[in-house]
Amino acid sequence: MDSIGGLVKEFTVSKAKVLSEDLYCDNCGTWVYCTEMNSKMENEDGEVIEQIGEGCLHRSDKGDFLECPDCKSRYYLSE
């Protein structure tokens, strides 16, 4: 876990886990994301797949992340 300016903690979480389980903040326990927020889209092969809900992801130079609404911890997605 790093911190940005000593305040924001950073975690890594697999995208598959986020799409299949509710995510609660490891730092403060607040709810961050739930599976009901997932959206469905069609991929290049015509298969319907689940994605992180539109507007839920933020972006930084380190990649896409979900943010805890209370403590602002960042959950960077891994494949």
C-alpha positions as protocol buffer text, in pm:
chain_id: "A"
residue {
  index: 1
  type: MET
  ca { x: 0 y: 0 z: 0 }
}
residue {
  index: 2
  type: ASP
  ca { x: 135 y: 343 z: -95 }
}
residue {
  index: 3
  type: SER
  ca { x: -7 y: 677 z: -15 }
}
residue {
  index: 4
  type: ILE
  ca { x: -44 y: 987 z: -224 }
}
residue {
  index: 5
  type: GLY
  ca { x: 75 y: 1283 z: -25 }
}
residue {
  index: 6
  type: GLY
  ca { x: 59 y: 1063 z: 282 }
}
residue {
  index: 7
  type: LEU
  ca { x: -322 y: 1053 z: 279 }
}
residue {
  index: 8
  type: VAL
  ca { x: -470 y: 825 z: 12 }
}
residue {
  index: 9
  type: LYS
  ca { x: -404 y: 452 z: 34 }
}
residue {
  index: 10
  type: GLU
  ca { x: -373 y: 245 z: -283 }
}
residue {
  index: 11
  type: PHE
  ca { x: -475 y: -117 z: -332 }
}
residue {
  index: 12
  type: THR
  ca { x: -487 y: -355 z: -627 }
}
residue {
  index: 13
  type: VAL
  ca { x: -794 y: -568 z: -691 }
}
residue {
  index: 14
  type: SER
  ca { x: -871 y: -802 z: -979 }
}
residue {
  index: 15
  type: LYS
  ca { x: -1134 y: -686 z: -1223 }
}
residue {
  index: 16
  type: ALA
  ca { x: -1292 y: -1035 z: -1210 }
}
residue {
  index: 17
  type: LYS
  ca { x: -1334 y: -1007 z: -832 }
}
residue {
  index: 18
  type: VAL
  ca { x: -1495 y: -662 z: -860 }
}
residue {
  index: 19
  type: LEU
  ca { x: -1738 y: -795 z: -1123 }
}
residue {
  index: 20
  type: SER
  ca { x: -1839 y: -1092 z: -906 }
}
residue {
  index: 21
  type: GLU
  ca { x: -1825 y: -969 z: -543 }
}
residue {
  index: 22
  type: ASP
  ca { x: -1915 y: -653 z: -354 }
}
residue {
  index: 23
  type: LEU
  ca { x: -1610 y: -440 z: -273 }
}
residue {
  index: 24
  type: TYR
  ca { x: -1565 y: -281 z: 67 }
}
residue {
  index: 25
  type: CYS
  ca { x: -1274 y: -55 z: 155 }
}
residue {
  index: 26
  type: ASP
  ca { x: -984 y: -231 z: 329 }
}
residue {
  index: 27
  type: ASN
  ca { x: -892 y: 101 z: 491 }
}
residue {
  index: 28
  type: CYS
  ca { x: -1222 y: 223 z: 640 }
}
residue {
  index: 29
  type: GLY
  ca { x: -1481 y: -49 z: 565 }
}
residue {
  index: 30
  type: THR
  ca { x: -1706 y: 169 z: 349 }
}
residue {
  index: 31
  type: TRP
  ca { x: -1891 y: 14 z: 55 }
}
residue {
  index: 32
  type: VAL
  ca { x: -1708 y: 102 z: -270 }
}
residue {
  index: 33
  type: TYR
  ca { x: -1876 y: -102 z: -549 }
}
residue {
  index: 34
  type: CYS
  ca { x: -2139 y: -374 z: -584 }
}
residue {
  index: 35
  type: THR
  ca { x: -2220 y: -620 z: -860 }
}
residue {
  index: 36
  type: GLU
  ca { x: -2559 y: -453 z: -922 }
}
residue {
  index: 37
  type: MET
  ca { x: -2361 y: -161 z: -1068 }
}
residue {
  index: 38
  type: ASN
  ca { x: -2215 y: -380 z: -1346 }
}
residue {
  index: 39
  type: SER
  ca { x: -2320 y: -310 z: -1702 }
}
residue {
  index: 40
  type: LYS
  ca { x: -2342 y: -554 z: -1992 }
}
residue {
  index: 41
  type: MET
  ca { x: -2188 y: -502 z: -2333 }
}
residue {
  index: 42
  type: GLU
  ca { x: -2127 y: -706 z: -2644 }
}
residue {
  index: 43
  type: ASN
  ca { x: -1763 y: -787 z: -2724 }
}
residue {
  index: 44
  type: GLU
  ca { x: -1604 y: -830 z: -3070 }
}
residue {
  index: 45
  type: ASP
  ca { x: -1717 y: -1195 z: -3081 }
}
residue {
  index: 46
  type: GLY
  ca { x: -2082 y: -1105 z: -3017 }
}
residue {
  index: 47
  type: GLU
  ca { x: -2074 y: -1240 z: -2660 }
}
residue {
  index: 48
  type: VAL
  ca { x: -2245 y: -1039 z: -2386 }
}
residue {
  index: 49
  type: ILE
  ca { x: -1995 y: -966 z: -2108 }
}
residue {
  index: 50
  type: GLU
  ca { x: -2012 y: -774 z: -1782 }
}
residue {
  index: 51
  type: GLN
  ca { x: -1813 y: -456 z: -1734 }
}
residue {
  index: 52
  type: ILE
  ca { x: -1762 y: -210 z: -1451 }
}
residue {
  index: 53
  type: GLY
  ca { x: -2060 y: 29 z: -1454 }
}
residue {
  index: 54
  type: GLU
  ca { x: -2027 y: 345 z: -1660 }
}
residue {
  index: 55
  type: GLY
  ca { x: -1899 y: 642 z: -1462 }
}
residue {
  index: 56
  type: CYS
  ca { x: -1762 y: 427 z: -1177 }
}
residue {
  index: 57
  type: LEU
  ca { x: -1399 y: 412 z: -1292 }
}
residue {
  index: 58
  type: HIS
  ca { x: -1152 y: 694 z: -1250 }
}
residue {
  index: 59
  type: ARG
  ca { x: -820 y: 719 z: -1434 }
}
residue {
  index: 60
  type: SER
  ca { x: -473 y: 822 z: -1326 }
}
residue {
  index: 61
  type: ASP
  ca { x: -127 y: 775 z: -1474 }
}
residue {
  index: 62
  type: LYS
  ca { x: -120 y: 437 z: -1290 }
}
residue {
  index: 63
  type: GLY
  ca { x: -439 y: 309 z: -1459 }
}
residue {
  index: 64
  type: ASP
  ca { x: -811 y: 269 z: -1395 }
}
residue {
  index: 65
  type: PHE
  ca { x: -933 y: 267 z: -1036 }
}
residue {
  index: 66
  type: LEU
  ca { x: -1240 y: 267 z: -813 }
}
residue {
  index: 67
  type: GLU
  ca { x: -1238 y: 520 z: -530 }
}
residue {
  index: 68
  type: CYS
  ca { x: -1371 y: 485 z: -177 }
}
residue {
  index: 69
  type: PRO
  ca { x: -1631 y: 760 z: -128 }
}
residue {
  index: 70
  type: ASP
  ca { x: -1525 y: 818 z: 235 }
}
residue {
  index: 71
  type: CYS
  ca { x: -1146 y: 791 z: 271 }
}
residue {
  index: 72
  type: LYS
  ca { x: -1063 y: 824 z: -103 }
}
residue {
  index: 73
  type: SER
  ca { x: -853 y: 505 z: -107 }
}
residue {
  index: 74
  type: ARG
  ca { x: -788 y: 392 z: -463 }
}
residue {
  index: 75
  type: TYR
  ca { x: -852 y: 39 z: -589 }
}
residue {
  index: 76
  type: TYR
  ca { x: -651 y: -11 z: -908 }
}
residue {
  index: 77
  type: LEU
  ca { x: -783 y: -288 z: -1134 }
}
residue {
  index: 78
  type: SER
  ca { x: -570 y: -579 z: -1249 }
}
residue {
  index: 79
  type: GLU
  ca { x: -680 y: -823 z: -1520 }
}
